[in-house]
Amino acid sequence: MGLSRVGAIDGQRRVGAIDCGTNSIRLLIADLVDGKLRDVHREMRVVRLGQGVDATGQFAPDALARTESALADYVALMAEHSVTAVRMVATSAARDAGNRDEFFAMTARLLGKVVPGSVAEVITGTEEAELSFRGAVGELDPAAGPFVVVDLGGGSTELVLGETAVQASFSVDIGCVRLTERCLHSDPPTPDQVEQARLVARDGLAEALAVVPVDGARTWVGVAGTMTTLSALAQRMTEYDPEAIHLSRIGFDDLLGVCERLIGMTKAERLALGPMHAGRADVIGGGAIIVEELAAVLSDRAGIGELVVSEHDILDGIALSIA
């Protein structure tokens, strides 16, 4: 999916940001001026780079091929839009894969066509959390803080607490792809598999919650594809509408109802839902379980009763970080 607008304004710097995660690779081309972003093009493709990494410790050849194909198209778009600076960040899967040198050689070859010497970089969970926070809260009223930002990805979930700056953060190796591969093997998953997934999610989140004191948080902000899809479904959309999703507020009754339905569905039933991306249908049940566990904690500890969903996230943070 993508949104494009051609034509830069004189005096603005055009940058390209790429977020390569466990499940998807995303591109943002934007004009950067006075610390603000003006979108030129956004695009997301599900490439499942992290396919099997949790079990094998290696990138699968077909996953690398899918990622290379998408990145080649992104490089062509950045050249077309006259990007002058680029930053590509690789997150959870690239931290864990034993054959990551193959991945980085491929990305360096392609990115060098846009800006010579450009390479993808693996960032720590802490930096991932900071970039996500910066992108997620930029349009929110600081008076609604402290914010707890949750970036629920394919391989990891970042919890970040802060107001105008990050106060505490933690990245846990629990995401929708990892949880599905570890626990949810049937279609639909069995009750025992769902319960096992809940325990795995609960244990992983407990580690994060020991570091990130969410008790004082006032607003929960969710970013990334699981969160945005849950918002679309809670709003009963027939097709994905990013403008209506951005900064939407979903009460816990609606949120948990959507999560529970998704967990019990087959992949085919999820695919029939209008806003559902085909590359997310088999793993969003795992994401929904993580969201349910987070909602229970935030309701109990902080009295929070709704989720604010932002379309702006680590991708925007990457673009804003380009020096």
Beta strands, then each sheet from edge to edge (+ up, - down):
strand 1: 2-4
strand 2: 13-20
strand 3: 24-33
strand 4: 36-46
strand 5: 85-90
strand 6: 120-122
strand 7: 147-152
strand 8: 157-162
strand 9: 166-172
strand 10: 219-223
strand 11: 248-251
strand 12: 306-309
sheet 1: 1+ 4- 3+ 2- 5- 6-
sheet 2: 9+ 8- 7+ 10+ 12+ 11-
end
